[in-house]
Amino acid sequence: MPNKRNVELLAALKENLERAHGSFFLVNYQGLSAKETHALRQALKEKGARLFVAKNTLIRIALKELGLPELDGLQGPSAVVFYQDPVAAAKALSEFAKKNPKGIPEAKGGLLQGQVLSAKDVVALAELPTMDELRAELLGVLQAPMAELVGVLGGVARELVGILEAYAEKKAA
């Protein structure tokens, strides 16, 4: 007979996995105090991500029941990080680990739209620009030609004014 708490955790885990469309990171959080774990949850929450602690057995069962691939990183204590923006969540994990003297949380892998990620892949995601940064870059690229055109047209107008002023001075003299 399964434990009632485990049944509830499994249902919650499956619901979160479905909502996340099978995209999540696995992290090792062992060694964090309760206060540090709370700080990690807050850092992730600011980036639109959530930390869900569950037993590896429950994670395996949930992945299997949802038809998702099983991950190699399911050894030792694991937590699942659900996110809206994978780059922002990976950056939050990386920044928190850099500030922590133990280097925790440590990425173990994950799934991104059904593709299996290794720990190195999660670290590589943290080095990419976020969606907001990419949008800002794109906007800058799109605005540059318009700004140059305005400058060129403004230069022509200034030149014309200068020519007319010179002509007016010549006539006045």
Residue frames as qw, qx, qy, qz and C-alpha x, y, z in Angstrom:
[[0.000, 0.890, 0.456, 0.000, 0.00, 0.00, 0.00],
 [0.430, 0.449, -0.027, 0.783, 1.62, 3.30, -1.11],
 [0.268, -0.386, -0.420, 0.776, 2.16, 6.04, 1.43],
 [0.172, 0.852, 0.491, -0.058, -0.56, 8.75, 1.19],
 [0.156, -0.842, 0.158, 0.492, 2.05, 11.53, 1.24],
 [0.344, -0.258, 0.694, 0.578, 3.98, 9.90, -1.63],
 [0.317, 0.544, 0.741, 0.233, 0.78, 9.54, -3.67],
 [0.051, 0.939, 0.257, -0.222, 0.05, 13.25, -3.18],
 [0.263, -0.686, 0.400, 0.547, 3.65, 14.24, -4.02],
 [0.403, 0.056, 0.777, 0.481, 3.56, 12.09, -7.17],
 [0.253, 0.757, 0.595, 0.090, 0.30, 13.70, -8.29],
 [0.072, -0.935, -0.003, 0.347, 1.73, 17.19, -7.67],
 [0.374, -0.459, 0.587, 0.552, 4.96, 16.30, -9.48],
 [0.395, 0.329, 0.765, 0.387, 3.08, 14.93, -12.51],
 [0.151, 0.894, 0.415, -0.080, 0.85, 18.01, -12.61],
 [0.178, -0.847, 0.225, 0.448, 3.89, 20.32, -12.53],
 [0.419, -0.198, 0.712, 0.527, 5.65, 18.28, -15.23],
 [0.349, 0.586, 0.690, 0.243, 2.58, 18.49, -17.47],
 [0.027, 0.956, 0.200, -0.211, 2.27, 22.23, -16.89],
 [0.253, -0.734, 0.429, 0.461, 5.97, 22.66, -17.71],
 [0.779, 0.559, -0.157, -0.239, 5.56, 20.61, -20.92],
 [0.970, -0.024, -0.009, 0.243, 8.29, 18.24, -19.75],
 [0.452, 0.639, -0.238, 0.575, 10.89, 20.99, -19.35],
 [0.615, -0.782, 0.046, -0.087, 12.85, 21.12, -16.09],
 [0.339, 0.618, -0.635, 0.316, 16.29, 20.97, -14.50],
 [0.862, -0.399, -0.298, 0.094, 17.50, 18.48, -11.92],
 [0.136, 0.749, -0.426, 0.489, 19.77, 19.89, -9.22],
 [0.673, -0.208, -0.596, 0.385, 21.63, 18.61, -6.20],
 [0.226, -0.797, 0.010, -0.560, 20.70, 20.76, -3.23],
 [0.835, -0.413, -0.302, 0.202, 22.30, 18.62, -0.49],
 [0.572, -0.059, -0.213, 0.790, 24.30, 20.76, 1.91],
 [0.078, -0.482, -0.113, -0.865, 22.03, 23.81, 1.83],
 [0.004, 0.187, 0.712, -0.677, 20.59, 24.90, 5.14],
 [0.140, 0.680, 0.717, -0.070, 16.88, 25.64, 5.44],
 [0.004, -0.819, -0.069, 0.569, 17.68, 29.36, 5.24],
 [0.113, -0.409, 0.622, 0.658, 19.80, 28.87, 2.10],
 [0.189, 0.314, 0.890, 0.273, 17.12, 26.68, 0.51],
 [0.115, 0.809, 0.494, -0.296, 14.57, 29.43, 1.16],
 [0.043, -0.721, 0.246, 0.646, 16.94, 31.98, -0.41],
 [0.180, -0.103, 0.819, 0.535, 17.35, 29.70, -3.44],
 [0.187, 0.581, 0.791, 0.031, 13.57, 29.38, -3.79],
 [0.057, 0.854, 0.209, -0.473, 13.26, 33.18, -3.66],
 [0.122, -0.527, 0.520, 0.661, 16.01, 33.67, -6.28],
 [0.174, 0.154, 0.885, 0.403, 14.29, 31.20, -8.59],
 [0.141, 0.713, 0.655, -0.209, 10.86, 32.73, -7.96],
 [0.009, 0.752, -0.068, -0.656, 12.19, 36.14, -9.08],
 [0.022, 0.362, -0.703, -0.612, 13.13, 34.52, -12.41],
 [0.735, 0.147, -0.155, -0.644, 9.77, 32.77, -12.85],
 [0.587, 0.180, -0.789, -0.011, 11.03, 29.35, -11.71],
 [0.726, -0.502, 0.170, -0.438, 10.15, 27.00, -8.84],
 [0.158, 0.394, -0.887, 0.179, 12.07, 24.42, -6.82],
 [0.867, -0.194, -0.073, -0.453, 10.26, 21.15, -6.13],
 [0.088, -0.469, 0.860, -0.181, 11.93, 18.63, -3.82],
 [0.917, 0.012, -0.006, -0.399, 10.97, 14.99, -4.38],
 [0.684, -0.335, 0.638, 0.112, 12.45, 11.54, -3.98],
 [0.076, 0.416, -0.722, -0.547, 14.24, 10.12, -7.02],
 [0.197, 0.208, 0.957, 0.041, 11.84, 7.18, -7.06],
 [0.295, 0.702, 0.504, -0.408, 8.86, 9.53, -7.39],
 [0.177, 0.692, -0.323, -0.620, 10.62, 11.50, -10.13],
 [0.064, -0.194, 0.906, 0.370, 11.34, 8.27, -12.05],
 [0.246, 0.436, 0.856, -0.129, 7.72, 7.11, -11.70],
 [0.265, 0.765, 0.227, -0.542, 6.36, 10.50, -12.83],
 [0.107, 0.566, -0.566, -0.589, 8.68, 10.58, -15.87],
 [0.118, 0.004, 0.967, 0.226, 7.73, 7.03, -16.81],
 [0.254, 0.561, 0.742, -0.266, 3.98, 7.62, -16.42],
 [0.266, 0.809, 0.067, -0.520, 4.17, 10.78, -18.55],
 [0.837, 0.448, 0.234, 0.211, 6.24, 9.06, -21.23],
 [0.109, 0.946, -0.304, 0.035, 9.28, 11.31, -20.70],
 [0.743, 0.356, -0.503, 0.261, 12.84, 10.00, -20.99],
 [0.760, -0.610, -0.122, 0.188, 14.56, 8.86, -17.79],
 [0.174, 0.905, -0.316, 0.226, 17.54, 10.93, -16.73],
 [0.752, 0.170, -0.507, 0.385, 20.98, 9.74, -15.64],
 [0.104, 0.458, -0.409, 0.782, 21.28, 12.35, -12.86],
 [0.696, -0.497, -0.129, -0.502, 18.76, 10.67, -10.54],
 [0.744, -0.114, -0.532, 0.388, 21.28, 9.65, -7.89],
 [0.303, -0.114, -0.420, 0.848, 21.55, 11.27, -4.48],
 [0.092, 0.645, 0.509, -0.562, 19.28, 14.06, -3.28],
 [0.215, 0.263, 0.543, 0.768, 17.49, 15.74, -6.18],
 [0.207, 0.609, 0.399, -0.654, 15.24, 18.71, -6.63],
 [0.406, 0.495, 0.614, 0.462, 13.33, 19.62, -9.77],
 [0.035, -0.464, -0.049, 0.884, 13.38, 23.20, -11.05],
 [0.367, 0.648, 0.639, 0.190, 10.39, 24.15, -13.19],
 [0.202, -0.413, 0.098, 0.882, 10.80, 27.34, -15.22],
 [0.494, 0.778, 0.293, -0.255, 9.23, 29.65, -17.77],
 [0.427, 0.842, -0.329, 0.006, 12.55, 30.84, -19.22],
 [0.958, -0.097, -0.117, 0.243, 15.27, 28.16, -19.17],
 [0.525, 0.470, -0.222, 0.674, 18.10, 30.68, -19.51],
 [0.269, -0.682, 0.185, -0.655, 16.88, 32.85, -16.62],
 [0.885, -0.428, 0.031, -0.182, 16.43, 29.80, -14.37],
 [0.890, 0.124, -0.148, 0.413, 19.88, 28.44, -15.29],
 [0.256, 0.607, -0.228, 0.717, 21.40, 31.87, -14.57],
 [0.551, -0.653, 0.134, -0.502, 19.68, 32.02, -11.18],
 [0.968, -0.239, -0.029, 0.074, 21.03, 28.57, -10.27],
 [0.733, 0.340, -0.154, 0.569, 24.52, 29.47, -11.48],
 [0.008, 0.690, -0.196, 0.697, 24.60, 32.82, -9.66],
 [0.735, -0.584, 0.095, -0.331, 23.36, 31.23, -6.43],
 [0.963, -0.067, -0.065, 0.252, 26.02, 28.49, -6.68],
 [0.517, 0.517, -0.193, 0.654, 28.76, 31.11, -7.25],
 [0.264, -0.692, 0.209, -0.639, 27.72, 33.01, -4.12],
 [0.889, -0.414, 0.060, -0.186, 27.54, 29.80, -2.08],
 [0.150, -0.719, 0.678, 0.026, 30.94, 28.69, -0.72],
 [0.633, -0.083, 0.769, -0.031, 30.01, 25.03, -1.30],
 [0.116, 0.229, -0.667, -0.700, 29.04, 25.66, -4.96],
 [0.090, 0.378, 0.921, -0.037, 25.51, 24.38, -4.35],
 [0.865, 0.187, 0.411, -0.220, 23.06, 23.92, -6.08],
 [0.183, -0.393, 0.761, 0.483, 24.81, 21.79, -8.64],
 [0.702, 0.347, -0.178, -0.595, 23.09, 21.03, -11.95],
 [0.564, -0.154, 0.811, 0.011, 22.57, 17.33, -12.66],
 [0.132, 0.130, 0.801, 0.569, 20.75, 17.59, -16.00],
 [0.374, 0.419, 0.392, -0.728, 17.20, 18.05, -17.17],
 [0.408, 0.451, 0.727, 0.319, 14.83, 18.17, -20.09],
 [0.106, 0.467, -0.048, -0.876, 14.17, 21.06, -22.45],
 [0.660, 0.383, -0.115, -0.636, 11.11, 20.51, -24.64],
 [0.980, 0.096, 0.086, -0.152, 11.70, 16.77, -24.54],
 [0.650, 0.566, -0.417, 0.289, 15.46, 16.98, -25.24],
 [0.816, -0.471, -0.188, 0.279, 17.71, 15.49, -22.54],
 [0.133, 0.894, -0.277, 0.325, 20.18, 17.99, -21.07],
 [0.761, -0.053, -0.443, 0.471, 23.43, 17.12, -19.35],
 [0.443, -0.740, -0.222, 0.456, 24.82, 19.10, -16.43],
 [0.396, -0.189, 0.294, 0.849, 27.16, 20.85, -18.90],
 [0.065, 0.517, 0.600, 0.607, 24.18, 21.84, -21.05],
 [0.318, -0.841, -0.435, 0.048, 22.50, 23.52, -18.07],
 [0.470, -0.573, 0.049, 0.670, 25.72, 25.43, -17.29],
 [0.306, 0.110, 0.494, 0.806, 25.96, 26.45, -20.97],
 [0.070, -0.737, -0.587, -0.326, 22.38, 27.76, -20.86],
 [0.399, -0.791, -0.256, 0.387, 23.36, 30.01, -17.94],
 [0.410, -0.341, 0.264, 0.804, 25.93, 31.71, -20.17],
 [0.199, 0.477, 0.613, 0.598, 23.40, 32.64, -22.87],
 [0.132, -0.084, 0.115, -0.981, 21.61, 36.00, -22.86],
 [0.283, 0.375, 0.769, -0.434, 18.06, 35.94, -21.48],
 [0.290, 0.612, 0.668, 0.307, 15.02, 36.49, -23.72],
 [0.049, -0.950, -0.218, 0.217, 14.72, 40.09, -22.51],
 [0.339, -0.629, 0.401, 0.574, 18.39, 40.75, -23.37],
 [0.399, 0.135, 0.739, 0.525, 17.92, 39.19, -26.81],
 [0.180, 0.811, 0.549, 0.090, 14.82, 41.30, -27.42],
 [0.170, -0.902, 0.029, 0.396, 16.73, 44.45, -26.43],
 [0.400, -0.342, 0.595, 0.607, 19.57, 43.53, -28.82],
 [0.338, 0.436, 0.739, 0.386, 17.11, 42.90, -31.64],
 [0.048, 0.922, 0.366, -0.116, 15.38, 46.21, -31.00],
 [0.281, -0.751, 0.268, 0.534, 18.75, 47.99, -31.10],
 [0.397, -0.053, 0.715, 0.574, 19.62, 46.32, -34.40],
 [0.236, 0.655, 0.674, 0.247, 16.24, 47.29, -35.88],
 [0.074, -0.942, -0.224, 0.240, 16.47, 50.90, -34.65],
 [0.494, -0.449, 0.318, 0.673, 20.03, 51.56, -35.89],
 [0.344, 0.282, 0.575, 0.687, 19.20, 52.01, -39.62],
 [0.046, -0.852, -0.481, -0.202, 16.30, 54.32, -38.78],
 [0.409, -0.814, -0.034, 0.411, 18.51, 56.45, -36.51],
 [0.474, -0.196, 0.442, 0.736, 21.14, 56.68, -39.27],
 [0.211, 0.566, 0.605, 0.518, 18.49, 57.71, -41.81],
 [0.205, -0.924, -0.318, 0.055, 17.24, 60.46, -39.49],
 [0.490, -0.620, 0.181, 0.585, 20.83, 61.64, -39.06],
 [0.413, 0.104, 0.558, 0.712, 21.44, 61.72, -42.82],
 [0.060, 0.746, 0.548, 0.374, 18.18, 63.57, -43.49],
 [0.346, -0.886, -0.172, 0.257, 18.95, 66.01, -40.69],
 [0.520, -0.366, 0.320, 0.702, 22.42, 66.61, -42.18],
 [0.293, 0.415, 0.574, 0.642, 20.93, 67.44, -45.56],
 [0.136, -0.889, -0.413, -0.144, 18.54, 69.91, -43.95],
 [0.472, -0.749, 0.029, 0.464, 21.39, 71.56, -41.97],
 [0.496, -0.060, 0.459, 0.735, 23.47, 71.79, -45.14],
 [0.153, 0.656, 0.553, 0.491, 20.61, 73.43, -47.02],
 [0.288, -0.920, -0.248, 0.101, 20.12, 75.96, -44.21],
 [0.542, -0.526, 0.218, 0.618, 23.85, 76.71, -44.25],
 [0.398, 0.232, 0.535, 0.708, 23.82, 77.26, -48.01],
 [0.015, -0.816, -0.480, -0.322, 20.79, 79.56, -47.76],
 [0.421, -0.844, -0.092, 0.318, 22.40, 81.57, -44.93],
 [0.525, -0.276, 0.363, 0.719, 25.61, 81.93, -46.94],
 [0.257, 0.487, 0.569, 0.611, 23.60, 83.06, -49.98],
 [0.190, -0.906, -0.371, -0.071, 21.65, 85.55, -47.85],
 [0.495, -0.695, 0.081, 0.515, 24.92, 86.99, -46.41],
 [0.479, 0.020, 0.482, 0.733, 26.41, 87.25, -49.88],
 [0.097, 0.698, 0.534, 0.467, 23.35, 89.15, -51.14],
 [0.351, -0.894, -0.241, 0.138, 23.39, 91.40, -48.05],
 [0.558, -0.504, 0.200, 0.628, 27.07, 92.25, -48.59]]
